[in-house]
Amino acid sequence: MGISVIVPTYDNQNYLKECMESIYKSGIDRDYELLIGIDQCEKTLDYIRTLQIDDKTRIFFFLKNGGPYIIKNTLAQMAKYDNILFFDSDDVMEPQMIPVSEDGLAKFSIVRPKMRNFRMINNKKVLDNNNRKWGEGVFSIKRDLFLGLNGFEGWRVAADSDFLGRLIKNRAKMWSTNEPLFLRRVHERSLTMSKDTGFKSELRMKLAKISKEKKYFGPLPNLVTGEYTEIFLENVESLNLKKLMKANQETGEMENYRKTKRLVAEILSNENIRPKITNSHRLDYNRINQQQIIRKNNTNKTNEALKKIQSFTKLVPVSGKKIIR
C-alpha cells in the first residue's frame, strides 16, 4: 500500500509551511511520500531551504513555468506508490485525510474529499458555513488509471474539471466523502480568484468551452510533462511529528485521528455499510464495455480507449538532472 502526495507550488511562501506540516501530521502511521514541484520560482526554493522537512519529502524544480497540471503529470510518473493524492500548496489537510484517501482507494478508483473554505481574518481561521463542497483539483486516484488516461491536459487552468468530466463520462467508480477532509484557503492570489485565471477569466471560459465540446473521453494523445531538476537539500531530518503539535492539542488530535481511522476501516470492510455515491458512479471498469455511451456523432470510442487502459504499459519517468545543493 502507501500513497504519494503531489503538491505543485509557485511563489507561495506565505502558506507552504502550514500545508506541509498538515501533510506530515496526516501521514502519521502511514507509508507515504511528499513530492513538491516548484514552478520555476527561485524564491519558493530558497524558502523551502529554510524549513525543516522530513526524509519522505522530495523537491523538484521545474525549468519552465508551465502551470500546476504539467507538474502533476510529471510527478505522477515519479510516484513510488500505486496510489496518488493531488493537493494544493495553499490548503490545509485534516489529520484523517491521508488515511481516508488511501483506504478509500481499496474499493474505489477515485476518492473526492469534501472541503471547507476558510479565510484568514485578524490572524484567525474563519470557516465558510457551507461545507457541502468538493474540490476538483484535490482528489486521490489509482496511479495506473491516471497515467493510463495520460493525465491532465497541459492547460494552465481548468484541466482538473476536464479530467473529472472524463472520469464521469467513463463511469469511473468514485466516492465523494461525507466529511470534510481539508480546508481550502480563499485568497486573492489563488488560481480561481486572480484576474487572469479566475472563474470569470477569458482563459478559463475558453478552456471550459473546449472541454465541454469534446466528443472523445479516453486517453489523451500523450502525457504532457515538463523538464525538472531534483533538489537534494543538505539537512534533511527525520522529523519528530509530535513536535509540530502543541502540547494542549496533541492528545485530542491523535484521538480524533485514531477514531476516524477505526471508522473508515469499519466502512471499507463491511459490505453492508457503503459510502454515499451517486448511481451514475456505481459501475466499475470491468462493466464499462457492456454499456453504450451515446455520443453526438453516434460513435463510441470510449470502450476502445478503456481497453487500452486495462493493458497498461510501464511509462519511463521523465529524465532530469539531479544536483546537490
C-alpha positions as CSV (number, residue, x, y, z in Angstrom):
1,M,0.0,0.0,0.0
2,G,1.1,3.6,0.6
3,I,0.3,6.8,-1.1
4,S,2.3,9.5,-3.0
5,V,1.1,13.1,-2.2
6,I,1.8,15.5,-5.1
7,V,1.9,19.3,-4.5
8,P,2.7,21.9,-7.1
9,T,3.6,25.3,-5.9
10,Y,4.5,28.8,-7.2
11,D,5.6,31.8,-5.2
12,N,3.7,30.6,-2.2
13,Q,5.9,31.3,0.8
14,N,3.1,32.5,2.9
15,Y,1.2,29.2,3.1
16,L,3.5,26.4,2.1
17,K,4.9,25.7,5.6
18,E,1.4,25.2,7.1
19,C,0.4,23.0,4.1
20,M,3.5,20.7,4.5
21,E,3.1,20.4,8.3
22,S,-0.6,19.4,7.8
23,I,0.5,16.6,5.4
24,Y,3.2,15.4,7.8
25,K,0.5,15.2,10.6
26,S,-1.9,13.4,8.3
27,G,0.8,10.9,7.3
28,I,1.4,9.6,10.9
29,D,1.4,5.8,10.9
30,R,1.2,5.7,7.1
31,D,3.6,4.8,4.3
32,Y,3.6,7.9,2.2
33,E,5.9,10.3,0.3
34,L,5.5,14.0,-0.4
35,L,6.6,15.2,-3.9
36,I,6.7,19.0,-4.2
37,G,7.1,20.6,-7.6
38,I,8.3,24.2,-7.7
39,D,7.1,26.0,-10.8
40,Q,10.2,27.9,-11.8
41,C,10.2,30.2,-8.7
42,E,13.6,30.6,-7.0
43,K,12.0,32.5,-4.1
44,T,10.0,29.4,-3.2
45,L,13.1,27.2,-3.5
46,D,15.1,29.5,-1.2
47,Y,12.2,29.5,1.3
48,I,12.0,25.7,1.4
49,R,15.7,25.6,2.2
50,T,14.8,27.3,5.5
51,L,12.2,24.8,6.5
52,Q,12.5,21.6,8.5
53,I,11.3,18.7,6.2
54,D,11.1,15.0,6.7
55,D,13.1,12.4,4.8
56,K,10.0,11.3,2.9
57,T,9.9,14.7,1.1
58,R,11.4,15.2,-2.4
59,I,11.8,18.6,-4.1
60,F,11.7,19.2,-7.8
61,F,12.4,22.5,-9.5
62,F,10.8,22.9,-12.9
63,L,12.8,24.8,-15.5
64,K,9.7,26.4,-17.2
65,N,6.6,27.9,-15.6
66,G,4.0,25.6,-17.3
67,G,1.3,25.5,-14.6
68,P,0.3,23.0,-11.9
69,Y,-1.1,20.3,-14.2
70,I,2.2,19.7,-16.0
71,I,3.8,19.3,-12.7
72,K,1.2,16.9,-11.5
73,N,1.6,14.8,-14.8
74,T,5.3,14.7,-14.4
75,L,5.5,13.8,-10.8
76,A,2.8,11.1,-11.1
77,Q,5.4,9.2,-13.2
78,M,7.9,9.6,-10.3
79,A,5.5,8.3,-7.7
80,K,6.7,5.5,-5.5
81,Y,3.3,4.1,-4.6
82,D,0.3,2.8,-6.6
83,N,-2.0,5.5,-5.1
84,I,-1.5,9.2,-5.6
85,L,-3.2,12.2,-3.9
86,F,-3.1,15.6,-5.6
87,F,-3.1,18.5,-3.1
88,D,-2.7,22.3,-3.4
89,S,0.1,24.2,-1.6
90,D,-2.2,26.8,0.0
91,D,-4.6,24.4,1.5
92,V,-4.5,22.5,4.9
93,M,-5.2,18.8,5.4
94,E,-7.2,17.5,8.3
95,P,-5.4,14.7,10.2
96,Q,-7.6,12.0,8.7
97,M,-7.2,12.9,5.1
98,I,-4.4,10.6,4.1
99,P,-5.8,7.5,5.8
100,V,-9.3,8.1,4.4
101,S,-7.9,8.7,0.9
102,E,-5.7,5.7,0.8
103,D,-8.2,3.3,2.4
104,G,-10.9,4.6,0.0
105,L,-8.8,3.5,-3.0
106,A,-9.0,-0.1,-1.8
107,K,-12.6,-0.1,-3.1
108,F,-12.9,2.9,-5.4
109,S,-10.9,4.2,-8.4
110,I,-11.2,7.8,-7.2
111,V,-11.8,9.5,-3.8
112,R,-13.1,13.1,-3.8
113,P,-12.6,14.6,-0.4
114,K,-15.2,17.2,0.8
115,M,-13.7,20.5,1.8
116,R,-14.4,23.6,3.8
117,N,-13.5,27.1,2.6
118,F,-11.7,29.4,5.0
119,R,-10.3,32.9,5.1
120,M,-7.7,34.4,7.5
121,I,-9.2,37.4,9.3
122,N,-7.2,39.1,12.0
123,N,-4.9,36.0,12.1
124,K,-7.7,33.6,12.7
125,K,-9.3,31.0,10.5
126,V,-12.9,31.9,9.6
127,L,-14.7,28.9,8.1
128,D,-17.4,29.1,5.4
129,N,-20.8,28.0,6.8
130,N,-21.4,25.9,3.6
131,N,-19.3,22.8,4.0
132,R,-21.1,20.7,1.3
133,K,-18.4,21.2,-1.3
134,W,-16.0,19.0,-3.2
135,G,-12.9,20.4,-5.0
136,E,-12.0,19.3,-8.5
137,G,-8.2,19.7,-8.2
138,V,-7.8,17.8,-4.9
139,F,-8.5,14.0,-5.1
140,S,-6.8,10.6,-4.8
141,I,-6.7,8.1,-7.7
142,K,-5.0,4.9,-8.6
143,R,-1.7,5.8,-10.3
144,D,-2.1,3.4,-13.3
145,L,-5.6,4.8,-14.0
146,F,-4.3,8.3,-14.1
147,L,-1.3,7.5,-16.3
148,G,-3.4,5.3,-18.5
149,L,-5.6,8.3,-19.3
150,N,-2.4,10.3,-19.9
151,G,-3.3,12.6,-17.1
152,F,-4.4,16.2,-17.3
153,E,-4.5,18.5,-20.3
154,G,-1.4,20.7,-20.3
155,W,-3.5,23.8,-19.6
156,R,-2.8,26.5,-17.0
157,V,-6.3,26.3,-15.6
158,A,-9.5,24.2,-15.8
159,A,-7.6,20.9,-16.6
160,D,-8.9,19.4,-13.3
161,S,-12.5,20.0,-14.3
162,D,-11.8,18.5,-17.7
163,F,-10.2,15.4,-16.2
164,L,-13.1,14.9,-13.7
165,G,-15.6,15.2,-16.6
166,R,-13.7,12.4,-18.5
167,L,-13.9,10.2,-15.4
168,I,-17.6,10.7,-15.1
169,K,-18.2,10.0,-18.8
170,N,-16.4,6.8,-18.4
171,R,-18.5,5.8,-15.3
172,A,-15.4,5.6,-13.1
173,K,-16.1,4.2,-9.6
174,M,-16.0,7.3,-7.5
175,W,-16.5,8.1,-3.8
176,S,-17.2,11.6,-2.6
177,T,-16.6,11.6,1.1
178,N,-19.3,12.8,3.5
179,E,-17.0,14.5,6.0
180,P,-14.7,17.4,5.2
181,L,-11.1,16.2,4.9
182,F,-9.3,19.5,4.1
183,L,-9.6,23.3,4.4
184,R,-9.4,25.3,1.2
185,R,-7.9,28.7,1.6
186,V,-9.7,31.5,-0.1
187,H,-7.3,34.4,-1.1
188,E,-6.9,36.8,-3.9
189,R,-3.7,35.3,-5.4
190,S,-5.2,31.8,-5.9
191,L,-5.8,30.5,-9.5
192,T,-9.5,30.6,-9.0
193,M,-9.5,34.2,-7.7
194,S,-7.0,36.1,-9.8
195,K,-8.0,38.2,-12.8
196,D,-6.1,36.2,-15.4
197,T,-7.1,32.7,-14.3
198,G,-10.2,33.1,-12.1
199,F,-13.6,31.6,-12.7
200,K,-14.7,34.6,-14.8
201,S,-11.4,35.0,-16.7
202,E,-11.3,34.8,-20.5
203,L,-8.8,32.0,-20.4
204,R,-10.8,29.7,-18.1
205,M,-14.0,30.3,-20.1
206,K,-12.2,29.5,-23.4
207,L,-10.8,26.2,-22.0
208,A,-14.0,25.2,-20.3
209,K,-15.8,25.6,-23.7
210,I,-13.2,23.3,-25.4
211,S,-13.7,20.7,-22.6
212,K,-17.5,20.9,-22.9
213,E,-17.4,20.3,-26.7
214,K,-15.2,17.2,-26.5
215,K,-16.7,14.1,-28.1
216,Y,-13.9,11.7,-27.0
217,F,-13.2,10.9,-23.4
218,G,-10.5,8.3,-23.5
219,P,-6.7,8.7,-23.0
220,L,-5.2,12.0,-24.3
221,P,-2.8,11.7,-27.2
222,N,0.2,11.9,-24.9
223,L,1.2,12.7,-21.3
224,V,2.3,16.4,-21.2
225,T,5.3,16.7,-18.9
226,G,7.9,19.3,-18.1
227,E,11.7,19.4,-17.6
228,Y,12.9,19.5,-14.0
229,T,15.8,19.3,-11.7
230,E,15.6,17.3,-8.4
231,I,17.0,19.2,-5.5
232,F,18.7,17.4,-2.7
233,L,18.8,19.5,0.5
234,E,21.8,19.4,2.8
235,N,20.0,19.0,6.1
236,V,17.0,16.7,5.6
237,E,15.9,15.5,9.1
238,S,13.6,12.7,10.1
239,L,11.0,14.9,11.6
240,N,9.5,14.2,15.0
241,L,5.9,15.0,14.0
242,K,4.7,15.3,17.6
243,K,6.8,18.4,17.9
244,L,4.5,20.0,15.3
245,M,1.5,19.7,17.6
246,K,1.0,22.0,20.5
247,A,1.0,20.2,23.9
248,N,-2.6,21.1,24.7
249,Q,-3.8,19.8,21.3
250,E,-1.7,16.7,20.7
251,T,-3.9,14.3,22.7
252,G,-7.1,15.5,21.1
253,E,-5.7,15.4,17.5
254,M,-4.3,12.0,17.9
255,E,-7.5,10.6,19.4
256,N,-9.5,12.1,16.6
257,Y,-7.2,10.6,14.1
258,R,-7.5,7.1,15.6
259,K,-11.3,7.3,15.9
260,T,-11.6,8.3,12.2
261,K,-9.2,5.5,11.2
262,R,-11.3,2.9,13.0
263,L,-14.5,4.3,11.4
264,V,-13.0,4.2,7.9
265,A,-11.8,0.6,8.5
266,E,-15.3,-0.4,9.5
267,I,-16.9,1.2,6.5
268,L,-14.5,-0.3,4.0
269,S,-14.5,-3.8,5.5
270,N,-18.3,-4.1,5.9
271,E,-20.3,-4.8,2.8
272,N,-23.5,-3.7,4.5
273,I,-22.1,-0.2,5.1
274,R,-21.4,1.7,1.9
275,P,-20.2,5.3,1.4
276,K,-22.8,7.5,-0.3
277,I,-22.2,7.7,-4.0
278,T,-24.5,8.6,-6.9
279,N,-26.0,6.0,-9.1
280,S,-24.0,7.3,-12.1
281,H,-20.8,6.4,-10.3
282,R,-21.6,2.8,-9.3
283,L,-20.2,1.0,-12.3
284,D,-16.6,-0.1,-12.3
285,Y,-14.3,-0.5,-15.4
286,N,-15.0,-4.3,-15.7
287,R,-18.6,-3.4,-16.7
288,I,-17.9,-0.4,-18.9
289,N,-17.8,-2.4,-22.1
290,Q,-21.3,-3.6,-21.6
291,Q,-22.6,-0.1,-21.7
292,Q,-23.3,2.0,-24.7
293,I,-22.4,5.7,-24.2
294,I,-24.3,7.9,-26.6
295,R,-22.2,10.5,-28.5
296,K,-23.4,13.3,-30.7
297,N,-21.7,11.5,-33.7
298,N,-23.2,8.1,-32.7
299,T,-19.7,6.6,-32.2
300,N,-18.4,5.0,-29.1
301,K,-14.7,5.5,-28.9
302,T,-14.6,5.2,-25.1
303,N,-14.8,1.4,-25.0
304,E,-11.7,1.1,-27.2
305,A,-9.9,3.6,-25.0
306,L,-10.7,1.7,-21.9
307,K,-9.4,-1.5,-23.4
308,K,-6.1,0.3,-23.7
309,I,-6.2,1.4,-20.1
310,Q,-6.7,-2.2,-19.0
311,S,-3.4,-3.1,-20.6
312,F,-1.2,-0.5,-19.1
313,T,2.4,-0.3,-20.1
314,K,5.1,0.9,-17.8
315,L,5.9,4.5,-18.5
316,V,9.5,5.7,-18.4
317,P,9.9,8.6,-15.9
318,V,10.9,11.9,-17.3
319,S,14.7,12.2,-17.0
320,G,16.0,15.2,-15.2
321,K,19.3,16.4,-13.9
322,K,19.9,15.9,-10.2
323,I,22.0,18.4,-8.3
324,I,23.0,18.6,-4.7
325,R,22.7,22.0,-3.0
